[in-house]
Amino acid sequence: MTILAIDIGGTKLAAALIDDQLTIVTRCEQATPASKTPEALETALRELVAPLAARATRFAVASTGIIQHGVLTSINPANLGGLENFPLTQTLTQITGLPGIALNDAQAAAWAEYQALSATVDHMVFLTVSTGVGGGVISHGTLLQGPGGLAGHLGHTLADPNGPRCGCGRTGCVEAIASGRGIAAAARNDLAGLDAKTIFAHARHEHPQALALVDRSARTLARLIADIKAAFDCQCVVIGGSVGLAPGYLEHVHAALMQEPAVYHVELRPAHYRQDAGLLGAALFAKE
């Protein structure tokens, strides 16, 4: 069975044909439409999957935001244009003529990363640090999915009550500080207006403010991981995303976590499937 896997993120859309051996047969991607309106997203999805749909038996879509009964609602309008009650699976069925399923992208990535771990791990948390901060929780070998589609949105837990306002409407969320968008928003003076990727490049050249911004993000994520350990007593935390997998970032997070009391320490691992975790996890979930 060939799955058409689709990954909808705040900055890019990706699609791939994935076979029974979990091999990506072909893959393509494009930028998430700038307007991020329902019409723009539908048009972009149609263009993305048009070359692939005829070769698939069903689709599996992983998307940022809250997924409830195949309907997408953006929790942070800054990341996906404030989409509300977008009929994601219905739209893709109309576009492709295929049946399919939808789940949150970080949940999908968590499911893929869990399959890559040894059989002795039953409790794992996945965190993606990219445009936003998302997560997925594996408990007793099962992906945690709540009735409202909110499970795993760990980036919207509190980091600093006096911190910046998050796009979700709360003040001081982890996402507002640790994400690529949060890093860029905090930049001042000669770094103002630069994106996170460029700020990381400045940090590698020992730019003091860039180093401080990366360290602030890493410390915020480390405190979240300590909270996660307290909440779920997981055996490991897997880190993915463009920020999470940036050179040296995981080492910063580990160093900050080691400053927490020992009871909150947990093994940290980089994502095995890297940028394809969402695609592969959606395909795996569809096969079940």
Salt bridges, closest charged atoms under 4 A:
ASP20 OD1 - LYS287 NZ 3.08
GLU29 OE1 - ARG27 NH1 2.76
GLU42 OE2 - ARG46 NH2 3.28
GLU175 OE1 - HIS156 NE2 3.53
ASP190 OD2 - HIS207 NE2 2.74
ASP215 OD2 - ARG219 NE 2.92
ASP233 OD1 - LYS229 NZ 2.98
GLU267 OE2 - ARG269 NE 2.85
ASP276 OD1 - ARG27 NE 2.68
